[in-house]
């Protein structure tokens, strides 16, 4: 596919990536835990993503755990030179699949090294520090104690660039005062608009914003307005929601996830779906 068919491009660290990327979380088993239901299908989705030109894949060693990174390594090595793999650290899984914070310096260092081992890399292009002061969402608190060890890992050459995930605007400002931050990955979609001002501020400074749960996550987006606009355009509602994000701001990089090749193509088609001004206006009202 062409650059236009993948939503154009934006900077991510030292790389220029297509704005339509891929999130690998759904390749793990139910609850992002354990192996996939269909391993061959999971490998096929990864290979098709790269084949159609996607050059930004979001992952983490705590997806599975380890399962998704091992699938990526199996499916895609030797990696294309233009492929940017982004991971996140700051959490671990218990033996029942629960999510637990893991911010001790040794835990963060181990997480980076585990990601490198399972992906077969010598350095991670981007590592997002996932902040979990509140498991249900963002919460204020200084991120310096957990960011400092990650800065040291970057200085050692294990990490090239640092991003932040699940953070407030104040924490982004704190992080940027400590080091270069190349991206912010937060919950954001057509119905969840808390980060509107943050997105605009980051765009002005050329920093990427990567929405997680761009389609609602474990509770898919439900909106009469979204369904009405989609019906008028003759497109699936989730495709319209992705198209809205691409038009919302040029610094938004999308990482919708799927374990289906057909669904992958449906998501990517959002990059060429034209939203008339009146459709944008109606969609804007959903989250305001």
Secondary structure, DSSP 8 states (H G I E B T S, - for coil): --TGGGT-EEEETTEEEESB-EE-GGGSSGGGBSS-S-HHHHHHHHHHHHHTT--EEE--TTTBTTHHHHHHHHHH-S--TT-EEEEEESEEE-TTS-EEE--SHHHHHHHHHHHHHHHT-SSEEEEEEE--SBTTB------HHHHHHHHHHHHTTSEEEEEEES--HHHHHHHHHHS---EEEEE-BTTB-TTHHHHHHHHHTT-EEEEESTT-TTS----HHHHHHHHHHTS-HHHHHHHHHHHH-TTB-B--B-S-HHHHHHHHGGGG----HHHHHHHHGGG-
